[in-house]
Amino acid sequence: MALALRYYGRELARLRWLTAPAMLLPAIGNIGINYIAPLVIAKLVARIAGGSAALTLGAALPYVLGFAGVLLLSEAAWRGGLHCLNRLDALGIERLYVIGMDELFAKDAAFFHDNFAGSLTKRVLSFASRFEEFVDALAFSVVGRFVPLLFGSVVLWFYEPLLVVALLVMITVTGVCVLPLIRRRQALVGRREEAIARVSGHVSDSLMNMDTVRAFAAEEREAVEHRSRVARSRELTLRSWDYGNLRIDTFVAPMSVLTNALGLLLAVTIAGTGHGVEAVVVAFTYYSSATRIMFEFNWIGRRSEPIARPPGRRAERLGTARPTADSAFRMGRQSCSQPPRMVWVMGCSPRMTRSNVS
């Protein structure tokens, strides 16, 4: 995983003229939508609440136009950011495809004798294609969340520093507490992916040696083995999914509710110190937007899982063999006088009996 991230980092640095706008423009768009637009609404609400006379349409029009202008500019920032992000993904993937193929061209003939072509193809393609998942997680879940949080903290500081302190403390406590749970979930995901790989390996072995399977009338035995592996894969998949839902999110959700309630309580407390209803509206909307980061901790972990999966260890394992169990060899142990590893190399013909031929 570390080597793959190193290659991805090099691509981000090489394409920095695209990386900067691809990362920052969506964050700026989020600032406009989630922080500046609510601030305009808070000013309007304060004007309505503080005025002795009814607010006229002419007096409200600047707030409405400002609100619409902020949203339009924010959407424009998003469109520009996605435009740059699409090109960053495309150019990065293209370069990583080339790097992966160049690595294969540099190997000697023995390397290809020890590795299946399908396995190498999958590793090279995933090494490149999952660059998109890495960049999207970085742009949307990291930069796109924490840069707006910084902006919101600055605004809240002008209303009441205690609002900022309470928000950052609750987010930090949630992150520290949820980190061990995320690591545990990643361990479960690793076991799930190993089970899926065993299903894939068994299907591949059976297909490549279908003549042998049929010669020994082993279709039912291979089907039973396949169902067993699929059932184990399903069990581990549900375990990892349930852990994310019933353990991680079940812990994060009350922390998010508690943080929002605490922010609202502090806003109501400071409303009587001269800030009025404007502080309540700003604190409520800012806290609601900022506490979404608590759920992003788990989503960042989930988005990084493809990079850490066995196919995701593509860069480290690109030069190593990955032997798999061969169903033909399993049958060869019972029906051929040669050792299992030599069955097909020596051209040994399996002994057929009435009991294993239909």
C-alpha positions in Angstrom: 0.0 0.0 0.0 2.8 2.4 0.9 4.5 1.9 -2.5 1.2 2.5 -4.3 0.6 5.7 -2.4 4.1 6.8 -3.3 3.3 6.4 -7.0 0.0 8.2 -6.5 1.7 11.1 -4.7 4.2 11.4 -7.5 1.4 11.7 -10.0 -0.3 14.4 -8.0 3.0 16.3 -7.8 3.7 15.9 -11.5 0.2 17.2 -12.4 0.2 19.9 -9.7 -1.3 22.4 -12.2 -4.4 20.2 -12.1 -4.1 19.0 -8.5 -4.4 22.4 -6.9 -7.7 23.4 -8.6 -9.1 19.9 -8.4 -8.6 19.8 -4.6 -9.4 23.5 -3.7 -12.3 24.4 -6.0 -14.7 21.8 -4.6 -13.7 22.9 -1.1 -14.5 26.5 -2.1 -17.8 25.4 -3.5 -18.6 23.7 -0.2 -17.7 26.9 1.7 -20.1 28.9 -0.4 -23.0 26.4 -0.1 -22.6 25.3 3.5 -21.1 28.4 5.2 -21.5 31.6 3.3 -25.1 31.1 2.0 -26.3 30.3 5.6 -24.5 33.4 6.8 -26.5 35.5 4.4 -29.7 33.9 5.6 -28.7 34.5 9.2 -28.2 38.2 8.5 -31.6 38.3 6.8 -33.3 36.6 9.8 -31.5 39.0 12.2 -32.8 41.9 10.1 -36.4 40.6 10.3 -36.2 39.8 14.0 -34.6 43.1 14.9 -36.7 45.5 12.8 -39.7 47.2 14.3 -41.4 47.5 11.0 -42.2 44.7 8.5 -39.3 44.0 6.1 -40.1 45.3 2.6 -39.3 43.4 -0.6 -36.8 46.1 -1.6 -35.0 45.7 1.7 -34.9 41.9 1.4 -33.9 41.9 -2.3 -30.1 42.4 -1.6 -30.1 39.4 0.7 -31.9 37.2 -1.8 -29.6 38.3 -4.7 -26.6 37.7 -2.5 -27.8 34.3 -1.5 -28.4 33.3 -5.1 -25.1 34.8 -6.2 -23.2 32.8 -3.6 -24.9 29.6 -4.7 -24.2 30.2 -8.4 -20.6 31.0 -7.7 -20.3 27.9 -5.6 -21.7 25.7 -8.3 -19.3 27.3 -10.8 -16.4 26.4 -8.5 -17.7 22.8 -8.3 -18.0 22.6 -12.1 -14.4 23.9 -12.5 -13.1 21.6 -9.8 -14.7 18.6 -11.4 -13.4 19.6 -14.8 -9.8 19.6 -13.4 -10.4 16.5 -11.4 -11.6 14.5 -14.4 -8.4 15.4 -16.3 -6.2 14.7 -13.2 -7.8 11.2 -13.0 -7.5 10.5 -16.7 -3.8 11.7 -17.1 -2.8 10.0 -13.8 -4.4 6.7 -14.8 -2.8 6.9 -18.2 0.6 7.4 -16.7 0.2 4.6 -14.2 -1.0 2.1 -16.9 2.3 2.9 -18.7 4.4 2.5 -15.6 2.7 -0.9 -14.8 3.4 -2.2 -18.3 7.0 -0.9 -18.3 7.5 -2.8 -15.0 6.3 -6.0 -16.7 8.5 -5.5 -19.8 11.5 -5.2 -17.4 10.9 -8.7 -16.0 12.7 -11.8 -17.2 11.0 -14.9 -18.7 11.0 -16.8 -15.4 8.8 -14.2 -13.8 6.0 -14.9 -16.4 6.4 -18.6 -15.9 5.6 -18.1 -12.2 2.7 -15.8 -12.6 -0.7 -16.2 -14.3 -1.4 -13.8 -17.1 -4.8 -13.0 -15.6 -3.4 -12.2 -12.2 -0.8 -9.9 -13.6 -3.4 -8.2 -15.8 -5.7 -7.6 -12.8 -2.9 -6.2 -10.7 -1.6 -3.8 -13.4 -5.1 -2.6 -14.2 -6.1 -2.1 -10.6 -2.9 -0.3 -9.8 -3.8 2.3 -12.3 -7.6 2.5 -12.1 -7.8 2.8 -8.3 -5.9 6.1 -8.6 -9.3 7.6 -9.3 -10.7 6.3 -6.0 -7.7 7.7 -4.1 -7.9 11.1 -5.7 -11.7 11.3 -5.2 -11.4 10.4 -1.5 -8.7 13.1 -1.1 -10.7 15.8 -2.9 -14.2 15.1 -1.5 -13.7 13.6 2.0 -10.4 15.2 3.2 -9.8 18.6 1.5 -13.4 19.1 0.7 -14.4 18.7 4.3 -11.5 20.1 6.4 -10.9 23.3 4.4 -14.5 24.4 4.9 -14.2 23.4 8.6 -11.3 25.8 8.9 -13.4 28.6 7.3 -16.4 27.9 9.5 -14.2 27.9 12.7 -12.9 31.4 11.8 -16.4 32.7 11.4 -17.6 31.1 14.6 -14.6 32.6 16.5 -16.0 36.1 15.8 -19.3 35.2 17.4 -17.9 33.2 20.3 -14.5 31.4 20.7 -16.2 28.8 22.9 -18.2 27.6 19.9 -15.0 26.8 18.0 -13.4 25.1 21.0 -16.4 22.9 21.7 -16.8 21.9 18.0 -13.1 21.0 17.5 -12.9 19.1 20.8 -16.0 17.0 20.0 -14.7 16.2 16.4 -11.3 15.3 17.8 -12.7 13.0 20.5 -14.9 11.3 18.0 -11.9 10.8 15.6 -9.7 9.4 18.4 -12.4 7.0 19.6 -13.5 5.8 16.2 -9.9 5.1 14.9 -9.5 1.7 16.6 -13.0 0.7 15.3 -12.0 1.6 11.8 -8.8 -0.4 12.1 -10.8 -3.3 13.3 -13.2 -3.0 10.4 -10.2 -2.9 8.0 -9.0 -6.1 9.4 -12.4 -7.6 8.8 -12.3 -6.3 5.2 -8.9 -7.9 4.7 -10.4 -11.3 5.8 -13.4 -10.7 3.5 -11.2 -9.9 0.5 -9.1 -13.1 1.2 -12.3 -15.1 1.1 -13.3 -13.5 -2.2 -9.9 -14.2 -3.6 -10.3 -17.9 -2.6 -13.6 -18.0 -4.5 -12.0 -16.3 -7.5 -9.0 -18.7 -7.4 -11.2 -21.8 -7.2 -13.4 -20.6 -10.1 -10.3 -19.9 -12.2 -8.7 -23.3 -11.3 -11.9 -25.1 -12.2 -12.3 -23.4 -15.5 -8.7 -23.8 -16.6 -8.9 -27.6 -15.8 -12.4 -28.3 -16.8 -11.4 -31.3 -19.0 -9.8 -32.9 -15.9 -12.8 -32.1 -13.7 -15.1 -33.8 -16.2 -12.7 -36.7 -16.8 -12.9 -37.5 -13.0 -16.7 -36.7 -12.8 -15.8 -34.1 -10.2 -18.4 -31.5 -11.1 -20.4 -32.1 -7.9 -17.3 -32.0 -5.7 -16.1 -28.8 -7.2 -19.7 -27.3 -6.9 -19.8 -28.2 -3.2 -16.4 -26.6 -2.7 -17.5 -23.5 -4.6 -20.7 -23.2 -2.5 -18.7 -23.5 0.7 -16.3 -20.8 -0.3 -19.1 -18.5 -1.4 -20.9 -19.0 1.9 -17.8 -18.1 3.8 -17.3 -15.0 1.6 -20.9 -14.0 2.3 -20.5 -14.5 6.0 -17.3 -12.3 6.2 -18.8 -9.7 3.9 -21.9 -9.3 6.2 -19.6 -9.2 9.2 -17.6 -6.3 7.8 -20.7 -4.4 6.6 -22.5 -4.9 10.0 -19.4 -3.7 11.9 -19.4 -0.4 10.0 -23.1 0.0 10.5 -23.7 -1.4 14.0 -20.4 -0.4 15.7 -18.9 2.6 14.0 -21.9 4.5 12.8 -23.8 3.6 16.0 -21.1 5.3 18.0 -20.6 8.3 15.6 -24.4 9.1 15.3 -24.9 9.9 19.0 -21.7 11.9 19.1 -22.9 14.0 16.1 -26.3 14.6 17.9 -24.5 15.5 21.1 -22.3 18.0 19.3 -25.2 19.7 17.5 -27.1 19.9 20.8 -24.1 21.4 22.5 -23.6 24.0 19.8 -27.2 25.0 19.9 -27.1 25.3 23.7 -24.0 27.6 23.5 -25.6 29.6 20.7 -28.8 30.2 22.8 -26.6 31.2 25.7 -24.6 33.8 23.8 -27.7 35.1 22.0 -28.5 37.3 24.9 -25.0 38.9 24.8 -25.8 41.1 21.8 -25.6 38.6 18.9 -29.3 37.8 19.0 -31.0 35.3 16.7 -28.2 35.6 14.1 -25.8 33.7 16.4 -28.3 30.9 16.8 -28.8 30.5 13.1 -25.1 30.6 12.3 -24.2 28.1 15.1 -26.9 25.7 14.1 -26.1 25.6 10.4 -22.4 25.6 10.9 -22.5 22.8 13.4 -24.8 20.8 11.2 -22.4 21.1 8.3 -19.2 20.5 10.4 -20.4 17.4 12.2 -20.7 15.6 8.9 -17.0 15.2 9.2 -17.6 12.7 12.0 -19.1 10.3 9.5 -16.4 11.0 6.9 -13.9 9.3 9.2 -15.5 5.9 8.4 -16.0 6.8 4.7 -12.4 7.8 4.3 -11.5 4.4 5.7 -13.9 2.7 3.3 -12.7 4.6 0.3 -9.1 3.6 1.1 -9.9 -0.1 1.4 -9.5 -0.7 -2.4 -5.9 0.5 -2.1 -5.2 -1.9 0.7 -6.8 -5.0 -0.7 -4.8 -7.9 -2.1 -5.2 -6.6 -5.7 -4.6 -3.2 -4.1 -1.1 -4.4 -3.0 -0.4 -4.4 -6.7 2.7 -2.2 -6.7 4.5 -4.3 -4.0 3.4 -7.6 -5.4 3.9 -6.8 -9.1 7.2 -8.6 -9.0 6.2 -11.6 -6.9 4.4 -14.8 -7.7 1.0 -15.5 -6.2 0.6 -19.3 -6.4 -3.0 -20.6 -6.1 -4.4 -24.0 -5.2 -5.1 -26.0 -8.4 -8.1 -28.3 -8.4 -6.3 -30.5 -11.0 -3.4 -30.9 -8.6 -5.8 -31.9 -5.8 -7.2 -34.6 -8.0 -3.8 -35.6 -9.3 -2.6 -36.5 -5.8 -5.1 -39.3 -5.8 -4.8 -40.5 -9.4 -1.3 -40.0 -10.6 1.9 -41.6 -9.6 3.9 -38.4 -10.1 4.1 -35.7 -7.3 1.3 -33.1 -7.6 3.7 -30.3 -8.7 4.9 -32.5 -11.6 1.6 -33.8 -12.9 1.3 -31.6 -16.0 5.0 -30.8 -16.4 5.8 -34.5 -16.9 2.7 -35.1 -19.0 1.4 -37.8 -16.7 -2.0 -39.2 -17.7 -4.3 -39.6 -14.8 -5.6 -43.1 -14.1 -9.2 -43.4 -14.8 -11.5 -45.9 -13.1 -15.1 -46.7 -13.3 -15.7 -44.9 -10.0 -14.4 -41.5 -11.3 -15.6 -41.5 -14.9 -19.2 -40.9 -15.7 
